[in-house]
Amino acid sequence: MAEIRTTIYSSELQKLIFPENSFYKKSIGEAGVADTTEQVEKPVQTAISKAKEGAPKSLPLSVETSTDKTKKYNTTLIYCQPLLIDSQSELLVNYNKRNSKQEQQAGEINTKVAAYTMAHWCPTAKTNILKTSGNARPSNIMGFTSQRKALTKEDLLKVLNLMMRMGVSGMGGNWFGMVTADMYTDLLAIPDFVDYYKTGNESKLKEGVIGRILGIDIFQRSTDEGHCGVLYNGEKPLSGDAEVKDSLLSGALFWHDKMVCRAEGKLRTVVNTNAPGYLGGTIIESFCRYGADIIRDDQKGVISLLEEKV
């Protein structure tokens, strides 16, 4: 006689793991972007003549015209493929499958938004792209077979020096850095580095900030491939979805939150219950409009530190 085995369905769902994506909120944001908005314009001041001292040689003084300009950046549609939840599967599981899939789509869109942001905040100016100089070590990024130079204190001092020469501290705000897992463990090997776990400061940890060094709040995120979203082919930033090859460089991005921007539309989820032709199933689709950019044409306020190949 066949043995009857009873199956128990757990009410606890093991959810999909997403990388840390809260970093992109550290920027100037435009909220309420409509689904039809394709471009955002930001006013940008142009330089005026420097102040002078002493009596002028002649009067009246010459007059210069104030002509500010605008910086434009595009938004794009970010979406998930529609999901079908058949009526039988909703009956057979203990957890709320519809809500779970809505949360999963929201997580996927948030991750795509983060990847888009990283690619559009990465500088292309040669002066803003630095390289690491430490000892050779293996890389844990999938697709990289060559060794890379580790991050050193001297590398961070070069970043800090460039930050100070950019002269953006008077804008208020703060500097942030996004590093790979490999680079963060390099940081832990620097004796001067003290993280929030050691200081007991939990307020920053709740924002995704895992440490502070040289006045820079440090984030760390890791994609499935192991990089943080910073990928370069020479001096050209690539999408975080690009195929990872050993010829590419990965590394860290540093940005000043008053020098980068984002435009966020409302995340919309459309739920079509009892969809015709799907035997009582429910179709869920989610989408939003989003854009991100460096505010200034001279790219002040953003720095990439790439792991140099050995």
Residue frames as qw, qx, qy, qz and C-alpha x, y, z in Angstrom:
[[0.000, 0.889, 0.459, 0.000, 0.00, 0.00, 0.00],
 [0.407, 0.540, -0.031, 0.736, 1.40, 3.40, -1.01],
 [0.380, -0.436, -0.450, 0.680, 2.42, 5.69, 1.83],
 [0.068, 0.882, 0.347, 0.312, 0.48, 8.97, 2.01],
 [0.501, -0.120, -0.203, 0.832, 2.77, 11.92, 2.70],
 [0.046, -0.908, -0.407, 0.092, 1.30, 15.14, 4.03],
 [0.463, 0.314, 0.034, 0.828, 2.77, 18.43, 2.79],
 [0.228, -0.801, -0.375, 0.407, 2.66, 21.53, 4.97],
 [0.388, 0.684, 0.149, 0.599, 2.90, 24.96, 3.27],
 [0.433, -0.344, -0.320, 0.769, 4.90, 27.49, 5.25],
 [0.089, 0.929, 0.357, -0.033, 3.48, 30.98, 5.61],
 [0.302, -0.782, 0.263, 0.477, 7.01, 32.42, 5.51],
 [0.746, 0.648, 0.091, 0.121, 8.26, 33.27, 2.02],
 [0.628, -0.365, 0.239, 0.645, 11.99, 33.39, 1.27],
 [0.345, 0.900, 0.134, -0.230, 12.16, 36.65, -0.63],
 [0.729, 0.515, 0.022, 0.450, 14.50, 37.60, -3.44],
 [0.535, -0.574, -0.036, 0.619, 17.68, 39.38, -2.32],
 [0.394, 0.863, 0.149, 0.280, 18.25, 42.84, -3.80],
 [0.565, 0.143, -0.218, 0.783, 21.42, 44.98, -3.62],
 [0.204, -0.628, -0.370, 0.653, 21.48, 48.12, -1.45],
 [0.315, 0.518, 0.497, 0.621, 19.76, 50.80, -3.56],
 [0.187, -0.875, -0.397, 0.205, 19.02, 53.72, -1.23],
 [0.503, -0.299, 0.119, 0.802, 22.13, 55.68, -2.26],
 [0.239, 0.388, 0.468, 0.757, 20.51, 57.49, -5.20],
 [0.234, -0.862, -0.447, -0.053, 18.32, 59.46, -2.80],
 [0.470, -0.623, 0.022, 0.625, 21.49, 61.40, -1.89],
 [0.309, 0.179, 0.463, 0.811, 20.98, 63.89, -4.71],
 [0.273, 0.250, 0.101, -0.923, 18.80, 66.79, -5.81],
 [0.215, 0.281, 0.930, 0.103, 15.44, 65.25, -6.64],
 [0.381, 0.044, -0.213, -0.899, 12.52, 66.26, -8.82],
 [0.260, 0.181, 0.912, -0.262, 9.40, 64.45, -7.62],
 [0.475, 0.569, 0.462, -0.487, 6.05, 63.97, -9.31],
 [0.045, 0.362, -0.630, -0.686, 7.41, 63.44, -12.81],
 [0.754, 0.304, 0.176, -0.555, 4.50, 62.63, -15.12],
 [0.793, 0.067, 0.588, 0.142, 4.44, 59.46, -17.21],
 [0.613, 0.728, 0.248, 0.184, 4.66, 61.63, -20.34],
 [0.139, -0.937, 0.273, 0.166, 7.68, 63.69, -19.20],
 [0.908, 0.319, -0.015, 0.270, 10.64, 62.98, -21.47],
 [0.533, 0.385, -0.205, 0.725, 13.05, 65.72, -20.41],
 [0.447, -0.800, -0.298, 0.268, 13.89, 67.78, -17.32],
 [0.390, 0.673, -0.083, 0.623, 15.48, 71.24, -17.44],
 [0.584, -0.638, -0.276, 0.420, 17.52, 72.72, -14.58],
 [0.179, 0.963, -0.066, 0.189, 18.67, 76.36, -14.49],
 [0.813, -0.176, -0.060, 0.551, 22.45, 76.76, -14.19],
 [0.104, -0.948, 0.044, 0.297, 24.23, 80.00, -13.32],
 [0.733, 0.501, -0.044, 0.458, 26.94, 81.23, -15.68],
 [0.589, -0.313, -0.186, 0.722, 30.06, 82.98, -14.40],
 [0.101, 0.981, 0.135, 0.092, 30.22, 86.77, -14.01],
 [0.469, 0.636, -0.342, 0.509, 33.37, 88.89, -14.00],
 [0.635, -0.266, -0.516, 0.510, 35.50, 88.78, -10.87],
 [0.259, -0.934, -0.226, 0.093, 35.16, 91.53, -8.27],
 [0.543, 0.508, -0.124, 0.657, 37.68, 94.40, -8.53],
 [0.477, -0.691, -0.294, 0.456, 39.26, 96.76, -6.06],
 [0.344, -0.263, 0.136, 0.891, 40.34, 100.38, -6.22],
 [0.318, 0.641, 0.144, -0.683, 38.91, 103.39, -8.03],
 [0.715, 0.463, 0.490, 0.186, 37.79, 102.68, -11.62],
 [0.422, -0.107, 0.315, 0.844, 39.76, 104.35, -14.42],
 [0.166, -0.082, -0.320, -0.929, 36.62, 105.77, -15.99],
 [0.301, 0.389, 0.728, -0.478, 32.90, 106.13, -15.49],
 [0.822, -0.235, 0.237, -0.462, 30.33, 104.91, -16.30],
 [0.403, -0.318, 0.856, 0.066, 31.42, 101.32, -15.85],
 [0.405, 0.148, -0.721, -0.542, 30.82, 98.89, -18.67],
 [0.724, -0.073, 0.374, -0.575, 27.78, 96.68, -18.22],
 [0.091, 0.177, -0.954, -0.224, 27.81, 92.93, -18.72],
 [0.700, -0.099, -0.249, -0.662, 24.69, 90.93, -19.53],
 [0.425, -0.218, 0.817, -0.323, 23.57, 88.15, -17.18],
 [0.728, 0.210, -0.414, -0.504, 22.64, 85.08, -19.23],
 [0.533, -0.262, 0.770, -0.232, 22.03, 81.93, -17.27],
 [0.462, 0.223, -0.729, -0.454, 21.59, 78.64, -19.13],
 [0.845, -0.180, 0.220, -0.452, 19.74, 75.39, -18.58],
 [0.040, -0.333, 0.939, 0.075, 20.99, 71.84, -18.16],
 [0.802, 0.077, -0.120, -0.579, 18.70, 69.25, -19.76],
 [0.079, -0.261, 0.962, -0.008, 18.55, 65.55, -19.08],
 [0.580, -0.053, -0.576, -0.574, 16.25, 62.84, -20.30],
 [0.603, -0.183, 0.626, -0.459, 13.96, 60.49, -18.43],
 [0.344, 0.163, -0.855, -0.351, 13.24, 56.93, -19.46],
 [0.820, -0.236, -0.072, -0.517, 10.52, 54.37, -18.86],
 [0.073, 0.328, -0.914, 0.226, 11.50, 51.63, -16.42],
 [0.789, -0.081, -0.016, -0.609, 9.18, 48.67, -16.16],
 [0.370, -0.211, 0.902, -0.075, 8.78, 44.97, -15.42],
 [0.293, -0.051, -0.811, -0.504, 7.25, 42.36, -17.68],
 [0.673, -0.271, 0.020, -0.688, 3.58, 41.74, -16.77],
 [0.017, -0.187, 0.955, -0.230, 3.15, 38.79, -14.40],
 [0.679, -0.214, -0.431, -0.555, 0.31, 36.30, -14.51],
 [0.205, -0.182, 0.832, -0.483, -0.86, 34.78, -11.23],
 [0.445, -0.183, -0.740, -0.470, -3.24, 31.98, -12.05],
 [0.613, -0.478, 0.013, -0.629, -6.26, 31.48, -9.83],
 [0.926, -0.184, -0.328, 0.016, -5.15, 28.01, -8.70],
 [0.589, 0.214, -0.433, 0.648, -1.74, 29.14, -7.44],
 [0.197, -0.478, 0.227, -0.825, -3.39, 31.79, -5.27],
 [0.820, -0.366, -0.101, -0.428, -5.49, 29.08, -3.66],
 [0.923, 0.003, -0.345, 0.173, -2.61, 26.67, -3.06],
 [0.494, 0.255, -0.416, 0.720, -0.13, 28.93, -1.23],
 [0.416, -0.649, -0.543, 0.333, -0.43, 30.30, 2.30],
 [0.255, -0.410, -0.027, 0.875, 1.31, 33.66, 1.73],
 [0.393, 0.789, 0.264, -0.390, -0.34, 36.52, -0.19],
 [0.678, 0.105, 0.470, 0.555, 1.11, 35.86, -3.63],
 [0.297, 0.829, 0.319, 0.350, -0.31, 38.96, -5.27],
 [0.264, -0.959, 0.105, 0.011, 1.21, 41.34, -2.70],
 [0.725, -0.409, 0.403, 0.382, 4.46, 39.38, -2.79],
 [0.624, 0.350, 0.449, 0.535, 4.79, 39.74, -6.56],
 [0.094, 0.951, 0.164, 0.244, 3.95, 43.44, -6.41],
 [0.484, -0.819, 0.256, 0.170, 6.75, 43.90, -3.87],
 [0.747, -0.108, 0.471, 0.456, 9.10, 41.87, -6.06],
 [0.472, 0.673, 0.345, 0.453, 8.35, 44.02, -9.11],
 [0.153, -0.983, 0.013, -0.101, 8.92, 47.17, -7.03],
 [0.656, -0.586, 0.367, 0.302, 12.27, 45.76, -5.89],
 [0.700, 0.222, 0.461, 0.498, 13.29, 44.97, -9.45],
 [0.257, 0.867, 0.229, 0.361, 12.38, 48.47, -10.64],
 [0.385, -0.910, 0.146, 0.055, 14.25, 50.04, -7.72],
 [0.729, -0.314, 0.433, 0.427, 17.35, 48.01, -8.61],
 [0.563, 0.509, 0.415, 0.502, 17.10, 49.07, -12.27],
 [0.025, -0.977, -0.101, -0.186, 16.71, 52.71, -11.19],
 [0.571, -0.731, 0.283, 0.244, 19.86, 52.38, -9.06],
 [0.715, 0.013, 0.475, 0.512, 21.83, 50.88, -11.96],
 [0.355, 0.772, 0.335, 0.407, 20.61, 53.63, -14.30],
 [0.257, -0.966, 0.024, -0.005, 21.63, 56.26, -11.74],
 [0.679, -0.493, 0.362, 0.406, 25.16, 54.88, -11.34],
 [0.635, 0.294, 0.465, 0.542, 25.74, 54.83, -15.09],
 [0.198, 0.826, 0.287, 0.443, 24.51, 58.43, -15.53],
 [0.390, -0.916, 0.088, 0.039, 26.44, 59.81, -12.54],
 [0.807, -0.204, 0.255, 0.492, 29.77, 58.32, -13.65],
 [0.065, 0.848, -0.186, -0.492, 32.07, 61.02, -15.06],
 [0.838, 0.451, 0.190, 0.239, 33.61, 60.94, -18.53],
 [0.135, 0.940, -0.277, 0.147, 36.12, 63.78, -17.96],
 [0.766, 0.263, -0.479, 0.337, 39.66, 62.36, -17.78],
 [0.073, 0.485, -0.488, 0.722, 40.53, 64.55, -14.80],
 [0.638, -0.330, 0.261, -0.645, 37.69, 62.99, -12.80],
 [0.977, 0.018, -0.177, -0.119, 38.69, 59.36, -13.40],
 [0.172, -0.716, 0.655, -0.167, 41.37, 58.06, -11.03],
 [0.828, 0.134, -0.540, -0.062, 42.97, 54.60, -10.69],
 [0.791, -0.597, 0.132, -0.038, 43.92, 52.52, -7.66],
 [0.371, 0.743, -0.533, 0.160, 47.60, 51.90, -6.96],
 [0.640, -0.526, 0.498, -0.256, 47.82, 49.17, -4.29],
 [0.246, -0.325, 0.904, 0.134, 49.15, 45.64, -4.34],
 [0.484, 0.062, -0.678, -0.549, 47.77, 43.09, -6.78],
 [0.397, 0.020, 0.793, -0.461, 44.85, 41.04, -5.50],
 [0.078, 0.290, 0.887, 0.351, 42.18, 38.84, -7.11],
 [0.369, -0.031, -0.025, -0.929, 38.84, 40.36, -8.04],
 [0.291, 0.213, 0.889, -0.282, 35.57, 38.75, -6.98],
 [0.503, 0.489, 0.013, -0.712, 33.68, 40.31, -9.88],
 [0.747, 0.216, 0.626, 0.063, 32.36, 37.62, -12.20],
 [0.623, 0.754, 0.158, 0.133, 33.97, 37.93, -15.62],
 [0.044, 0.895, -0.431, 0.103, 37.22, 39.43, -14.32],
 [0.973, -0.011, -0.142, 0.182, 40.11, 36.98, -14.56],
 [0.508, 0.468, -0.301, 0.657, 43.06, 39.38, -14.16],
 [0.475, -0.481, -0.480, 0.559, 44.20, 40.72, -10.81],
 [0.035, 0.870, 0.206, 0.446, 43.43, 44.30, -9.83],
 [0.333, 0.276, -0.442, 0.786, 45.29, 46.85, -7.72],
 [0.355, -0.580, -0.681, 0.272, 43.86, 47.27, -4.23],
 [0.095, -0.886, -0.158, -0.425, 42.48, 50.52, -2.85],
 [0.600, -0.065, -0.407, 0.685, 44.96, 52.35, -0.60],
 [0.229, -0.770, -0.334, 0.493, 44.91, 55.31, 1.77],
 [0.232, -0.345, 0.324, 0.850, 46.95, 57.24, -0.77],
 [0.050, 0.351, 0.736, 0.577, 44.27, 56.63, -3.39],
 [0.192, -0.776, -0.597, 0.059, 41.63, 58.06, -1.07],
 [0.297, -0.640, -0.045, 0.707, 43.82, 61.09, -0.37],
 [0.165, -0.013, 0.547, 0.821, 44.01, 61.71, -4.13],
 [0.102, -0.611, -0.720, -0.314, 40.21, 61.57, -4.24],
 [0.304, -0.780, -0.384, 0.390, 39.99, 63.99, -1.30],
 [0.310, -0.380, 0.216, 0.844, 42.50, 66.35, -2.95],
 [0.051, 0.249, 0.645, 0.720, 40.43, 66.42, -6.13],
 [0.208, -0.724, -0.658, -0.009, 37.26, 66.99, -4.11],
 [0.309, -0.701, -0.185, 0.615, 38.81, 70.03, -2.42],
 [0.218, -0.215, 0.410, 0.859, 40.08, 71.43, -5.74],
 [0.024, 0.503, 0.741, 0.444, 36.57, 71.17, -7.18],
 [0.009, 0.047, -0.229, 0.972, 35.48, 73.77, -4.63],
 [0.431, -0.389, -0.574, -0.578, 31.92, 72.53, -4.20],
 [0.367, -0.279, -0.754, 0.467, 31.91, 72.32, -0.39],
 [0.070, 0.126, 0.210, -0.967, 30.41, 75.81, -0.20],
 [0.440, -0.175, -0.551, -0.687, 27.26, 74.42, -1.79],
 [0.655, -0.269, 0.427, -0.562, 26.35, 72.70, 1.47],
 [0.932, 0.162, -0.212, -0.243, 25.48, 69.03, 1.38],
 [0.643, -0.511, 0.570, 0.026, 27.93, 66.17, 1.70],
 [0.367, 0.497, -0.733, -0.285, 30.23, 63.83, -0.21],
 [0.880, -0.086, 0.375, -0.278, 29.29, 60.17, -0.62],
 [0.149, 0.497, -0.807, -0.281, 31.08, 57.15, -2.00],
 [0.934, 0.068, 0.123, -0.328, 29.84, 53.86, -3.43],
 [0.013, -0.589, 0.802, 0.097, 32.41, 51.06, -3.31],
 [0.771, 0.087, -0.584, -0.239, 32.54, 47.40, -4.27],
 [0.878, -0.473, -0.020, -0.068, 32.77, 44.62, -1.69],
 [0.833, 0.129, -0.123, 0.524, 36.44, 44.13, -2.60],
 [0.226, 0.587, -0.136, 0.765, 37.18, 47.82, -2.12],
 [0.556, -0.699, 0.023, -0.449, 35.36, 47.92, 1.20],
 [0.924, -0.328, -0.037, 0.194, 37.51, 45.09, 2.56],
 [0.591, 0.384, -0.119, 0.699, 40.52, 47.05, 1.28],
 [0.174, -0.729, 0.067, -0.658, 39.26, 49.94, 3.41],
 [0.812, -0.561, -0.046, -0.153, 39.04, 47.71, 6.47],
 [0.870, -0.009, -0.107, 0.481, 42.76, 47.02, 6.11],
 [0.246, 0.607, -0.121, 0.745, 43.54, 50.75, 6.49],
 [0.411, -0.260, -0.663, 0.569, 44.24, 51.37, 10.21],
 [0.034, 0.063, 0.163, -0.984, 42.81, 54.90, 10.12],
 [0.431, -0.248, -0.535, -0.683, 39.41, 53.67, 8.95],
 [0.152, 0.099, 0.785, -0.592, 36.69, 53.48, 11.61],
 [0.247, -0.306, -0.707, -0.588, 33.25, 52.22, 10.64],
 [0.483, -0.408, 0.026, -0.774, 29.86, 52.84, 12.22],
 [0.844, -0.249, -0.468, -0.083, 29.69, 49.31, 13.59],
 [0.604, -0.011, -0.483, 0.634, 32.62, 50.13, 15.87],
 [0.006, 0.209, -0.219, 0.953, 31.31, 53.56, 16.88],
 [0.041, 0.406, 0.843, -0.350, 27.79, 52.31, 17.52],
 [0.253, 0.358, -0.016, -0.899, 26.25, 55.02, 15.34],
 [0.375, 0.293, 0.877, 0.068, 23.15, 53.28, 13.99],
 [0.350, 0.722, 0.245, -0.544, 21.44, 56.30, 12.42],
 [0.238, 0.613, -0.542, -0.523, 23.66, 56.16, 9.35],
 [0.185, -0.086, 0.971, 0.128, 23.41, 52.38, 9.10],
 [0.420, 0.515, 0.675, -0.321, 19.66, 52.72, 8.64],
 [0.400, 0.787, -0.075, -0.464, 20.34, 54.92, 5.58],
 [0.917, 0.376, 0.034, 0.132, 22.62, 52.32, 4.04],
 [0.211, 0.834, -0.436, 0.264, 25.82, 54.17, 5.05],
 [0.941, -0.195, -0.241, 0.133, 28.36, 51.67, 6.35],
 [0.694, -0.302, -0.084, 0.648, 31.25, 53.94, 7.21],
 [0.129, 0.990, 0.038, 0.034, 32.79, 57.39, 7.10],
 [0.744, -0.232, 0.156, 0.607, 36.34, 58.18, 6.09],
 [0.323, -0.031, 0.212, 0.922, 37.96, 61.53, 5.26],
 [0.269, 0.333, 0.208, -0.879, 34.53, 63.12, 5.64],
 [0.454, 0.132, -0.611, -0.635, 32.95, 60.84, 3.02],
 [0.722, -0.038, 0.505, -0.472, 29.92, 58.68, 3.86],
 [0.090, 0.312, -0.884, -0.335, 30.54, 55.25, 2.34],
 [0.845, 0.133, 0.163, -0.491, 27.90, 53.03, 0.75],
 [0.110, -0.308, 0.912, 0.249, 28.47, 49.48, -0.47],
 [0.804, 0.276, 0.218, -0.479, 26.32, 47.52, -2.88],
 [0.225, -0.301, 0.869, 0.323, 26.90, 44.42, -4.95],
 [0.709, 0.286, -0.235, -0.600, 25.14, 43.29, -8.10],
 [0.980, -0.006, 0.171, -0.105, 24.83, 39.62, -9.02],
 [0.769, 0.518, -0.212, 0.310, 28.13, 40.00, -10.89],
 [0.729, -0.367, -0.242, 0.525, 29.87, 41.49, -7.83],
 [0.293, 0.221, 0.010, 0.930, 30.43, 45.10, -8.94],
 [0.005, -0.476, -0.543, 0.692, 28.57, 48.09, -7.49],
 [0.401, 0.800, 0.430, -0.118, 27.24, 49.42, -10.79],
 [0.042, 0.868, -0.328, -0.371, 30.40, 51.24, -11.92],
 [0.804, 0.111, 0.489, 0.320, 31.70, 49.74, -15.17],
 [0.151, 0.831, -0.241, -0.478, 34.01, 51.44, -17.65],
 [0.831, 0.326, 0.294, 0.341, 35.23, 50.58, -21.13],
 [0.457, 0.354, -0.003, 0.816, 38.26, 52.87, -21.23],
 [0.026, -0.074, -0.316, 0.945, 36.84, 56.26, -20.22],
 [0.465, -0.195, -0.412, -0.759, 33.26, 55.41, -21.22],
 [0.406, -0.081, 0.715, -0.564, 30.79, 54.42, -18.46],
 [0.325, -0.083, -0.842, -0.422, 28.65, 51.42, -19.29],
 [0.694, -0.377, -0.129, -0.599, 25.23, 50.35, -18.09],
 [0.418, -0.416, 0.729, -0.347, 25.25, 48.19, -14.99],
 [0.880, 0.180, 0.347, -0.268, 23.52, 45.55, -17.12],
 [0.501, 0.693, -0.486, -0.180, 26.44, 45.35, -19.56],
 [0.974, 0.010, -0.197, 0.109, 28.22, 42.04, -20.00],
 [0.427, -0.824, 0.363, 0.083, 31.23, 41.93, -17.68],
 [0.869, 0.404, -0.157, 0.241, 34.47, 41.23, -19.52],
 [0.742, -0.399, -0.063, 0.536, 38.03, 41.19, -18.23],
 [0.430, 0.358, 0.176, 0.810, 38.87, 44.13, -20.50],
 [0.227, -0.812, -0.260, -0.471, 36.55, 46.40, -18.47],
 [0.253, 0.180, -0.564, 0.765, 37.33, 48.31, -15.29],
 [0.470, -0.694, -0.502, -0.212, 35.14, 48.54, -12.23],
 [0.367, 0.115, -0.442, 0.810, 35.49, 50.55, -9.07],
 [0.160, -0.580, -0.593, 0.535, 33.95, 53.25, -6.89],
 [0.101, 0.669, 0.333, 0.657, 31.93, 56.39, -7.51],
 [0.279, -0.405, -0.434, 0.755, 32.19, 59.49, -5.31],
 [0.045, 0.606, 0.459, 0.648, 29.62, 62.26, -5.60],
 [0.001, 0.095, 0.390, -0.916, 28.49, 65.46, -3.91],
 [0.155, 0.507, 0.842, -0.101, 24.76, 65.37, -3.31],
 [0.196, 0.783, 0.199, -0.557, 24.27, 68.94, -4.58],
 [0.055, 0.558, -0.570, -0.600, 26.07, 68.20, -7.85],
 [0.057, -0.060, -0.935, -0.345, 23.95, 65.27, -9.09],
 [0.505, 0.093, 0.176, -0.840, 20.22, 65.05, -9.72],
 [0.081, 0.165, 0.975, 0.127, 17.39, 62.63, -10.32],
 [0.485, 0.001, -0.101, -0.869, 13.80, 62.87, -11.55],
 [0.086, 0.066, 0.981, -0.162, 11.34, 60.35, -10.14],
 [0.527, -0.190, -0.383, -0.735, 7.90, 59.50, -11.39],
 [0.666, -0.251, 0.461, -0.531, 5.38, 57.65, -9.26],
 [0.024, -0.142, 0.982, 0.126, 5.71, 53.88, -9.30],
 [0.680, 0.088, -0.015, -0.728, 2.49, 52.66, -10.87],
 [0.149, -0.061, 0.987, 0.010, 1.14, 49.15, -10.54],
 [0.622, 0.081, -0.232, -0.743, -1.80, 48.01, -12.64],
 [0.278, -0.044, 0.938, -0.203, -3.67, 44.94, -11.37],
 [0.573, 0.097, -0.411, -0.702, -6.05, 43.26, -13.82],
 [0.426, -0.078, 0.831, -0.348, -8.10, 40.71, -11.88],
 [0.657, 0.377, 0.632, -0.163, -9.98, 37.97, -13.72],
 [0.074, 0.543, -0.468, -0.694, -8.12, 38.88, -16.90],
 [0.829, 0.388, 0.106, -0.388, -10.05, 37.64, -19.97],
 [0.755, 0.517, -0.403, -0.030, -8.44, 34.61, -21.58],
 [0.241, 0.476, -0.746, 0.399, -6.42, 33.62, -18.49],
 [0.628, -0.295, -0.718, -0.055, -8.98, 31.44, -16.66],
 [0.532, -0.801, -0.258, -0.094, -9.60, 33.83, -13.81],
 [0.717, -0.103, -0.162, 0.670, -5.93, 34.73, -13.36],
 [0.141, -0.953, -0.105, 0.245, -4.58, 38.12, -12.28],
 [0.675, 0.436, 0.033, 0.594, -2.08, 40.14, -14.36],
 [0.384, -0.847, -0.064, 0.361, 0.21, 42.58, -12.54],
 [0.635, 0.460, 0.073, 0.616, 2.41, 45.15, -14.28],
 [0.388, -0.816, -0.118, 0.411, 4.55, 47.90, -12.74],
 [0.574, 0.457, 0.162, 0.660, 6.36, 50.87, -14.29],
 [0.245, -0.851, -0.165, 0.435, 7.67, 54.37, -13.61],
 [0.492, 0.798, -0.019, 0.349, 9.44, 57.30, -15.29],
 [0.667, -0.649, 0.068, 0.360, 12.96, 58.10, -14.15],
 [0.565, 0.725, -0.128, 0.372, 16.02, 60.17, -15.05],
 [0.656, -0.662, 0.051, 0.358, 19.42, 60.98, -13.52],
 [0.588, 0.684, -0.028, 0.431, 22.36, 63.18, -14.47],
 [0.532, -0.248, -0.172, 0.791, 25.41, 65.18, -13.40],
 [0.076, 0.883, 0.355, -0.297, 24.26, 68.78, -12.94],
 [0.027, -0.849, 0.257, 0.461, 27.31, 70.63, -14.29],
 [0.790, 0.600, -0.126, -0.017, 28.84, 70.34, -17.75],
 [0.210, 0.716, -0.622, 0.239, 32.33, 70.55, -16.19],
 [0.830, -0.142, -0.539, -0.034, 31.37, 67.50, -14.09],
 [0.040, 0.412, -0.601, 0.684, 32.47, 69.04, -10.81],
 [0.624, -0.262, 0.365, -0.639, 31.15, 66.98, -7.92],
 [0.979, 0.045, 0.104, -0.169, 31.66, 63.46, -9.33],
 [0.030, 0.673, -0.737, -0.059, 34.77, 61.26, -9.26],
 [0.979, 0.042, -0.144, -0.140, 35.37, 57.67, -10.31],
 [0.236, -0.650, 0.721, -0.038, 38.12, 55.58, -8.70],
 [0.904, 0.245, -0.232, -0.261, 38.67, 52.50, -10.84],
 [0.789, -0.408, 0.445, 0.118, 40.57, 49.34, -9.91],
 [0.306, 0.727, -0.531, -0.309, 43.61, 49.33, -12.17],
 [0.987, 0.132, -0.082, -0.031, 44.50, 46.08, -13.91],
 [0.562, -0.625, 0.475, 0.261, 47.85, 44.53, -12.99]]
